[in-house]
Amino acid sequence: MDKTNLTIAVVLVVLIIISGVQAFTLGSIKEKINNNQVSVSSSKTVSSATESSGTSSKLPSNIKDLPQMVGGC
């Protein structure tokens, strides 16, 4: 075997090992979900894009000025 074939074989073996680890991890996560051992929580609140005034305080200032930057109406 020359170096190219050996390199391809090594990369293929590494990819197969990574795939096996991912499959095992996915299986254990799936089992935890089925046994109700996983709780879902969210600490991030989602707000609407615009407030009652029509502008959003969450957007950076350069995004607020975007229509003027590109010549929008």
Residue frames relative to the residue before (quaternion, step in Angstrom):
aa qw qx qy qz dx dy dz
M 1.0000 0.0000 0.0000 0.0000 0.00 0.00 0.00
D 0.3206 -0.7327 0.5596 0.2171 3.51 -0.95 0.77
K 0.7414 -0.4411 0.2741 0.4250 3.57 -1.30 0.19
T 0.6297 0.5501 -0.3452 0.4264 3.61 0.99 -0.75
N 0.6844 0.4728 -0.2907 0.4728 3.57 0.86 -0.91
L 0.6358 0.5262 -0.3253 0.4616 3.57 1.04 -0.76
T 0.6472 0.5160 -0.3133 0.4655 3.59 0.99 -0.83
I 0.6524 0.5052 -0.3097 0.4724 3.56 0.95 -0.87
A 0.6512 0.5133 -0.3162 0.4609 3.59 0.97 -0.81
V 0.6539 0.5063 -0.3139 0.4663 3.60 0.95 -0.82
V 0.6534 0.5018 -0.3132 0.4724 3.59 0.93 -0.87
L 0.6472 0.5194 -0.3163 0.4596 3.59 0.97 -0.81
V 0.6499 0.5034 -0.3153 0.4741 3.60 0.96 -0.82
V 0.6446 0.5130 -0.3212 0.4671 3.60 0.96 -0.83
L 0.6610 0.4994 -0.3116 0.4655 3.59 0.93 -0.83
I 0.6418 0.5088 -0.3287 0.4703 3.61 1.01 -0.73
I 0.6409 0.5121 -0.3261 0.4697 3.60 0.99 -0.77
I 0.6467 0.5070 -0.3186 0.4724 3.59 0.94 -0.86
S 0.6416 0.5248 -0.3189 0.4595 3.58 0.98 -0.82
G 0.6524 0.5143 -0.3118 0.4612 3.58 0.98 -0.79
V 0.6453 0.5094 -0.3157 0.4736 3.58 0.99 -0.82
Q 0.6557 0.5031 -0.3118 0.4687 3.58 0.96 -0.81
A 0.6412 0.5172 -0.3252 0.4643 3.59 0.98 -0.78
F 0.6499 0.5073 -0.3142 0.4707 3.58 0.97 -0.83
T 0.6583 0.5049 -0.3039 0.4684 3.59 0.94 -0.89
L 0.6533 0.5081 -0.3119 0.4666 3.58 0.93 -0.86
G 0.6462 0.5223 -0.3174 0.4570 3.57 0.99 -0.79
S 0.6756 0.4765 -0.3062 0.4720 3.59 0.94 -0.81
I 0.6298 0.5134 -0.3395 0.4738 3.60 1.03 -0.68
K 0.6466 0.5213 -0.3122 0.4612 3.57 0.98 -0.88
E 0.6510 0.5094 -0.3141 0.4669 3.59 1.00 -0.80
K 0.6404 0.5163 -0.3228 0.4681 3.59 1.01 -0.77
I 0.6393 0.5122 -0.3246 0.4728 3.59 1.02 -0.78
N 0.6682 0.5031 -0.3020 0.4574 3.60 0.93 -0.87
N 0.7149 0.4194 -0.2475 0.5017 3.60 1.11 -0.64
N 0.4319 -0.7280 0.4246 0.3213 3.58 1.33 0.20
Q 0.3779 0.7231 -0.4887 0.3090 3.57 0.99 0.83
V 0.6676 0.4499 -0.2878 0.5187 3.57 1.30 -0.06
S 0.1269 -0.7784 0.6095 0.0808 3.54 -0.87 0.94
V 0.3022 -0.7460 0.5702 0.1642 3.53 -1.02 0.82
S 0.0907 0.7829 -0.6099 0.0821 3.52 -0.81 1.00
S 0.1659 -0.7754 0.6028 0.0886 3.51 -1.18 0.56
S 0.1892 -0.7887 0.5769 0.0968 3.54 -0.77 1.02
K 0.6264 0.5287 -0.3229 0.4731 3.54 1.29 -0.13
T 0.2447 -0.7649 0.5779 0.1453 3.56 -0.82 0.96
V 0.2659 -0.7514 0.5872 0.1411 3.51 -1.04 0.82
S 0.0828 -0.7962 0.5987 0.0287 3.54 -0.78 1.01
S 0.6143 -0.5447 0.4083 0.3990 3.53 -1.23 0.33
A 0.6218 -0.5861 0.3783 0.3559 3.54 -1.19 0.56
T 0.7953 0.1881 -0.1118 0.5654 3.58 1.04 -0.63
E 0.3755 -0.6966 0.5632 0.2378 3.52 -1.16 0.65
S 0.7434 -0.4006 0.2713 0.4618 3.58 -1.26 -0.06
S 0.6608 0.4990 -0.3213 0.4595 3.62 1.10 -0.54
G 0.5650 -0.6210 0.3785 0.3896 3.58 1.24 -0.16
T 0.7041 0.3773 -0.2737 0.5357 3.61 1.22 -0.05
S 0.3370 -0.7347 0.5535 0.2006 3.52 -1.17 0.49
S 0.3561 -0.7393 0.5291 0.2162 3.56 -0.91 0.88
K 0.5971 0.5925 -0.3492 0.4130 3.61 1.26 -0.26
L 0.6329 0.5531 -0.3342 0.4265 3.60 1.16 -0.49
P 0.5098 -0.6213 0.4845 0.3453 3.59 -1.06 0.62
S 0.6348 -0.5758 0.3542 0.3742 3.56 -1.11 0.62
N 0.6438 0.5303 -0.3494 0.4269 3.62 0.99 -0.66
I 0.6326 0.5049 -0.3406 0.4785 3.62 1.14 -0.48
K 0.6092 0.5551 -0.3546 0.4416 3.60 1.07 -0.68
D 0.7348 0.4127 -0.2218 0.4904 3.58 1.05 -0.75
L 0.3275 0.8001 -0.4605 0.2012 3.58 1.27 0.13
P 0.6617 0.4966 -0.3559 0.4346 3.69 0.77 -0.77
Q 0.6631 0.4845 -0.3224 0.4708 3.61 1.00 -0.65
M 0.6272 0.5576 -0.3398 0.4245 3.60 1.10 -0.67
V 0.7773 0.3254 -0.1760 0.5088 3.57 0.97 -0.78
G 0.5751 -0.6241 0.3669 0.3809 3.55 1.25 0.27
G 0.2990 0.7702 -0.5128 0.2333 3.59 1.08 0.61
C 0.5784 -0.6197 0.4048 0.3428 3.57 -1.20 0.38
